[in-house]
Amino acid sequence: MKKILINTICLLLALLSGISLFVLKYQVKEQEEILKTIHREILKNKREIHMLEAEWAHLNDPQRLLDLVVAQTDWKTISAKQIATLTDIPMKVRALDTVEVLVEEETMEKTDKKAVRKEIVQVAVKKSKVEKNRKNKSETAQSKISIKDKQALQKGTTALSGLSKKQKGKQ
């Protein structure tokens, strides 16, 4: 009886292991199919990315963009005559100066308005020249001061180095 029971248990274990292997085999096949589809999607996406990068490079080609801009607008390249330096730009007249000149203009009883305008412009130009001269003088004064400071600093450092040498000699 024990033999039959042991044989039955072994038979059931063999059947159970066979069924589990059968189920496991089909689960592995399913997972392999899923893996293959994922690999196919990855390759497809890589190809699309490659094509999109090529298209992007074509669309951003500088010569192509320049041709499009020229064809679609009346855009023209900048000539050397259009470039100005900071000194070419006229200085602004302060609002207070303009008001003073306008008050003077009202009080004056000249009939020739062109002459008055010329005087206004001359006054504004003179004031801007005076301001430029003041600015230049202050800049040169600052540079002279800084040169004097540098010279004094050099003299002081040489004097200090001489003192330190004397102290070392005494020791």
C-alpha positions in Angstrom: 0.0 0.0 0.0 2.9 2.3 0.7 4.3 1.5 -2.7 1.1 2.5 -4.4 0.9 5.7 -2.4 4.5 6.6 -3.2 4.0 5.7 -6.9 0.8 7.8 -7.0 2.6 10.8 -5.4 5.5 10.5 -7.9 3.1 10.3 -10.8 1.2 13.4 -9.6 4.5 15.2 -9.1 5.6 14.2 -12.6 2.2 15.4 -14.1 2.3 18.6 -12.1 5.9 19.4 -13.2 5.0 18.6 -16.8 2.0 20.9 -16.8 4.0 23.7 -15.1 6.8 23.3 -17.7 4.2 23.5 -20.5 2.7 26.7 -19.1 6.1 28.2 -18.4 7.2 27.4 -22.0 4.2 29.4 -23.5 4.8 32.3 -21.0 8.4 32.5 -22.2 7.3 32.5 -25.8 4.8 35.3 -25.1 7.6 37.4 -23.4 9.9 36.8 -26.4 7.2 38.0 -28.8 6.7 41.1 -26.6 10.5 41.7 -26.6 10.6 41.3 -30.4 7.9 43.9 -30.9 9.7 46.3 -28.6 12.9 45.9 -30.6 11.0 46.5 -33.8 9.5 49.7 -32.4 13.0 50.8 -31.2 14.4 50.3 -34.7 11.4 52.1 -36.3 11.9 55.0 -33.9 15.6 55.2 -34.6 14.9 55.4 -38.3 12.4 58.1 -37.8 14.8 60.1 -35.6 17.5 59.7 -38.3 15.1 61.0 -41.0 13.9 63.9 -38.7 17.5 64.9 -38.0 18.3 65.0 -41.7 15.1 67.0 -42.4 16.0 69.4 -39.6 19.5 69.9 -41.0 18.0 70.6 -44.4 15.5 73.1 -43.0 18.1 75.0 -41.0 20.6 75.3 -43.8 21.8 78.9 -43.6 21.9 79.4 -47.4 18.3 78.0 -47.7 17.1 80.3 -44.9 18.8 83.3 -46.5 17.2 82.5 -49.9 13.8 82.3 -48.2 14.2 85.6 -46.4 15.3 87.4 -49.5 12.4 85.9 -51.5 9.7 86.5 -48.9 10.8 90.0 -47.7 12.5 93.1 -49.0 15.4 92.5 -46.6 18.8 93.6 -47.8 22.2 93.0 -46.3 23.8 95.8 -44.3 26.3 98.0 -46.1 29.3 99.6 -44.5 27.7 103.1 -44.8 24.9 102.0 -42.4 27.3 101.3 -39.5 28.1 104.2 -37.3 30.3 104.8 -34.3 29.3 106.3 -31.0 30.9 109.6 -31.9 28.7 109.9 -35.0 25.5 110.0 -32.8 24.7 113.6 -31.7 24.5 114.3 -28.0 21.1 114.9 -26.4 20.3 118.3 -25.2 19.1 118.3 -21.6 15.4 119.2 -21.2 16.2 122.1 -18.9 18.4 123.7 -21.5 15.7 123.4 -24.1 13.1 125.0 -21.9 15.4 127.9 -21.1 16.1 128.5 -24.8 12.4 128.2 -25.6 11.6 130.8 -22.9 14.2 133.1 -24.4 12.7 132.5 -27.8 9.3 133.7 -26.6 10.7 136.8 -25.1 12.6 137.7 -28.2 10.7 139.7 -30.7 12.4 138.6 -33.9 10.4 138.1 -37.0 12.8 135.7 -38.6 12.1 132.3 -37.0 14.9 130.6 -38.9 17.5 132.8 -37.3 16.0 132.0 -33.8 16.2 128.3 -34.6 19.8 128.6 -35.7 20.6 130.4 -32.4 18.9 127.7 -30.4 20.9 125.0 -32.2 24.2 127.0 -31.7 23.5 127.3 -28.0 22.8 123.6 -27.7 25.9 122.7 -29.6 28.0 125.1 -27.4 26.6 123.5 -24.3 27.3 120.0 -25.5 30.9 121.0 -26.3 31.3 122.5 -22.9 30.1 119.3 -21.3 32.4 117.3 -23.5 35.4 119.5 -22.4 34.4 119.2 -18.8 34.2 115.4 -19.1 37.6 115.2 -20.9 39.2 117.4 -18.3 37.9 115.3 -15.4 39.1 112.1 -17.1 42.6 113.5 -17.6 42.7 114.8 -14.0 41.7 111.3 -12.8 44.4 109.7 -14.9 47.0 112.2 -13.6 46.0 111.5 -10.0 46.2 107.7 -10.6 49.7 108.1 -12.1 50.8 110.2 -9.0 49.4 107.5 -6.7 51.2 104.8 -8.6 54.5 106.7 -8.3 54.0 107.3 -4.6 53.2 103.7 -4.0 56.4 102.6 -5.8 58.4 105.0 -3.7 56.8 103.7 -0.5 57.5 100.1 -1.4 61.1 100.8 -2.2 61.5 102.6 1.1 59.9 99.7 3.0 62.1 97.2 1.3 65.2 99.3 2.2 64.1 99.4 5.8 63.5 95.7 6.0 67.0 95.1 4.5 68.5 97.4 7.2 66.7 95.5 10.0 67.9 92.2 8.6 71.5 93.5 8.6 71.2 94.6 12.3 70.0 91.1 13.4 
